[in-house]
Structures are given as C-alpha cells and as structure tokens.
C-alpha cells in the first residue's frame, strides 16, 4: 500500500444528535467564523473535502468550514429503517438552525450534496446567502409511467437483506477509488480509504449503510426541482469539470443544462480544466480558489 496522505489541516471532530441520529461533524478554519456548510455526495463522507481544505487560501480559512456525514454515511449512525430523500433536507434544516440560528448560511455541496443544497436554498430562501454546487445539477428527468416498476423494485429491495461491499484490506479500497478516478493519487487514495471504510472481522467494509443503494421509491420530478430553484435568492455558483460525463448521465444536452441554469436568478457557471466529476479531488486548489473568490466578492 502506498504511503498515506497526511492532512496539513486536520479536522476538528465532534458528534452531535440531529433529528435523533448521531451525526459526525468535521470542522476546519477559524472557530466562530462565518459558517460554510460542506455537503458530500452519495456513498461519500465529510472527509472528501480534506484535500480542498489543505489547498485553501487564507481567505477561505477565515470562515469556519463545517462538513457532516449524512445519516448512514461515514461515522454517522445508520437510520433504523430505509432512507427517504427529504430527510436530507430536514437534517440540513436542523443543522443550519443549530449552527447559525440568526443568520443565513453558505452552502457548498458536491453531487448529491449539491442537489440537496439547491433544493433547500429554494425551500428556505431566507436561510441561504450563497449556494455553490459542484456537479450537483439535479437528477435525470423521469416519466410517470416509470412509477409502477420503481415502486415494485423498491418493495423487492426492502424485503431483502442489504449487504455491505467488503474488501480484503484498505489497499483494495484505495485501488477501487483509483479505478473510478485515475486522477486520485495513491497517497490520497490510501488515506481516503480509511475514511470511507472500516475494519471488520475478516476484512474491511464501506462505512456507508448498504441500504443507501436501494432505489428511491419516489421518482425525481424535474419540474418540481425547477420550481424550487426559481425561488432561490442566494448568489449561486455551479462548478463543473470539463471531463465530466454528467451530461450523458443526466440525459441532457448543453441546451437542457442551460434550461436548468436559467432557473437561478443570480447565477454563475465555471468549467474547470482537467477535472471529472470529483473536481474537489482532481483540482482541490482551483476549487478552493474559486470558492474563496466567490465568497469574498460579497
């Protein structure tokens, strides 16, 4: 296994209870600074932002950067039953009220985290001053006729046992991460493997609750998401990687992506070079710089 990465700005860790779930929180930057909430994506964890933090300019570290492990991810507790997407919105609402009850928050989300942040910013527009989405531009549009099969599949899954993906060792976890993102260096992959996975009898497994892989029974309705986006008052920045396969995954043309973008009033879009979907891993210094410039601009 490669020599593991050593964070230059280690996180400050704590456990808090959010809506009955023991939730792991990571903090960086100036204690008591204006809070910036960092929201990770699906099958990821709060530590995903460590590389960006380590590359951050001083201006960004004057904020207090706070990342949570969503329920059932990282070191946060698993839900008693299955997972329902609106729970992420309610968890974020509770977290924002706990961290900054008297002022709007700054939201930065990657992938699923960006999707949650963008919806929340429209549902609670008075609670969000700045919205930054790293390739969290919604999900593929669905059709009503997909509903019966979606519910059927969900019923079959909730009636079965969810099994965690297991590995021989952490080196195998790191190798899998590099397989999906060749830009992730071996030392970073080795360190990140210990954040994504944990030792168990007979080997290593992902920390994430495997029930997260069950299909969502409720279809994603793009028109509803767009209605929420149109209510966003926050300054909004979308960051994308120029090597991403996101458009193909969304089933969208550039015109379709622009239609999503037009839902936001105060909007900027920047495409970063030499980046795929995990742009905060591929170009952490550039993402940190873009974020800093955006926040300090007012």
N, C-alpha and C positions, 0 to 999 in steps of 0.2 A: 504494500500500500504506500502511496506517495506520502511524503512529509505533509502534515496537515497545516492548513492555513491558520494563522494566529491573528485574531482581530486586533486592530490597533486601538479601537474604541469599544471595549466590551460593553454589553448591555447591562443595565441595572434591572434585575428581575423581581417580580412580585406576583403573588396570586391574589385575585380578588373574586368575589362572587357577583356574577352578572346574571340576573334573572334565574337564579337557582343553580347556575353552572359555575364550577370552579374554573376560573379563566386565567391563563398565563399572560402576563403583560411584560413587554420589554420597553425600556426607556433609554434614550440617548440624548445628548445635547444638554442645554442649560436647565437644571432643575428650576421649575417655576416659570420657565419661558413660555411664550405663547404655544399652546399645544398643536402639533401636527399629527393627525392620526394616520398611521400607515396600515393599510388593509391588504392582506395577502390573498393569493388566489387559491383555486381549488387544488386539493391534495398538496398544499404547500404549508408554510408556517411563518411565524413572525420573523424568524432569523433570516428569512430570504432577503431582508433589506440590509443585512450587515455589511455587505460589500459596498453598497451605495453610501452607507454611513461612514465607512472608513475612508471613502474618497471625497467626502463632503467638504466644501469650502467653509471657512469660519462663519460666514453669514448664515448658513443653514444650521449650524450647531448652536447658534444663539436662540433658536427655537428649542422647545422640548419635543422630541420626536418619539411617538408612542405607538408601538405595534402590539396587537393582540393576536393570540392564537384563537381563531374562530372556534366555536364549540365543536368538539370532536376532532380537532386538529392539533398538532404539536403537543404541548404539555397541558392543554386544557382538557377538562373532563368530557367524556362521551355523553351524549344525550341518552335518556332512558329508552326512548323508542327511536323512530326514524327521524329524519331531518326534513324540515319544511322551510323553503327559501325565505319566506317573510320573517322567520326567526332571526335571520342575519340583520334585517332592518331594525327589529326590536332590540337586538343586542347592541347594535351601533347607537341607537337612540339612548339606551340606558348608559352606555359608555360615555357618550357626549355629555349627558346630563351630570354624570359623576365628575368628569374631568373639567368641564367648563360650563357650569350652570348659568353663568351670567354673560357669556359672550359666544359669538359664532365660532365654529371650529373650522379648521383646514383639513380637508380630506384628500388623501393620496391613496389610490387603490390600483393594484395590478390585477388584470384579468377579472376573475370573479369579484375580487375586492373593488375594482373599478366599476363593475356593474352594480354592486350594492351601493357604492358611494353615489353614483349618478342618480339612481332611483331615490335615495334618501334626500339628496340635495333638492329634488323637486317636491318630495312629500313634505319636507320640513325646510322650506327655502330660507326661513329666517334664522336657521341654526347653522348655516354653512356660508362662509365668506369666500373660500377658494376651493375649487374642485380640480384635481389632477387625476387623469385616468391613463394608466399605462396599459394600452391594448385591452381595455375593458369597455368595449364599444357595443355591448349588448350581445344577444344570442341569435342564432338563426331563426328567422320567422317561421311560424308553424301555421297549419291549417286545421280548422275544426274537425275535419274527418280523421285526423290523426289521434283524436282523443280516445276512442274505444281501445285501440291497441296499446296506447300509452298506459291507460288505467289497468288493462289486462296484464301488461308486463310488470307494472308496479305490484299488483296483487301477488303475482307469482314470486317476485323477489322478497316481499315482506314475509312470505310464508316459508322462506328458505333461510339457511344459516349463512351469514356473511363471513368470509374467511380473509384474514389479512394476508397481503403478499409477504412472503418470507424469503430470507436470504441466508447464505452460509455465514457471511460476515459483513462488516461495514464496507470493506473494499468492493464487494459485489453491489452494494447500494450506490457507491460512488461511480462504479462503472456504468450502471444503468442511467444515472444522471447525465454522464458524458455521452452516452449513446443517444439520448434525446436532445442534448445540446452540446455539440462538439466545441463550442467556444468556452465552455466551463473548464478552467484549468484543473489539473489533477489535485493540486493542493487545496483549492477551494471545494472541489467535489468531495475530497476526503473529510474536510471539516463539516461541510453541509450535510453529509451522510449521517453524522452523529446528531444533527438537529432533526432530520426527517425520520430517523429510525431509532429503535431502542433494542437493547439486548433482551432476549427471552430464552427460556430453556430450549436448547437445541439450535440456537442461531440468532437471527436478527429479523425484526419486522418493522414495517412502517408504523409510526405512532398514530397516524390518521385512522379513525374509525372506518372499517371497510364498508359500512352501510352508506357512506357518502357516495359510493359508486352505484347505489340503487338509482334507478331512473326517477326523476321528479314526476309525480303523477299529474301535475298541473302544467299544461302547455305554456310555453313562453309566448306571450301576445305582444308583438312588436308595437302595435298601435297603442296599447296601454303604457308601455315603456316610454314611447314618444310623448304621450300626454303628460307623463311625469317630467320628462326632460324639459318640456316647454315651460314648466313652472320654475325652473332653476333660475335663481337670481345671482348666484355666485359667479365670479370670474372663473372661466373654465379653460383648461389646457388638456388636450389629448396628445400623448406621445406615442409614436408607433415606430417599429423597426422596419427598415427598408427591405429586409429579407424575410419578413413575416409571411406566413401562409394564412393570415387571419381572414382576408377577403374570401379566399376559397372556402374556408371553414364556415364563414357566415353565409356563403352562397350569395354574396353581394358583388356588384360591380363597383368601380370607383364612384359612379353616379349614385348608387344606393348608399354607399358610405357617406357621401356628401349630404344626402337627404337626412340621414341620422344627425349629422353635424349641424344642420340648419335648425334643429330643434332648440339649440342653445343660443342665448342672446349675446353674451359677452364671451366669445369663443376664439381660441387659437389652436392650430394644429401644426405639429412639428414632427417630421420624419427623421429619424436618426440613422446615420450610415453604419453599416457593418453590424446590424443588430437583427435578431429574430424576435420571437415572442417575449422571451425573458430579457428584455433590454436592460433591466436593472442589474443583471448578471453580465451581459455582454459588454455594456459600456457604462459601468457604475459612475465613473467620474463625470461623464457627459450628462447622464440623467440627473445627478446631484446638482450640476451647474445649471441645467435648465430649470430645475425645481427652485433653486435659490434665486435665480433671476426673476422668475415668475412671482415668487412670494415677496421679494423686496421691491418689486415695481409698484406695489400698492394694492 
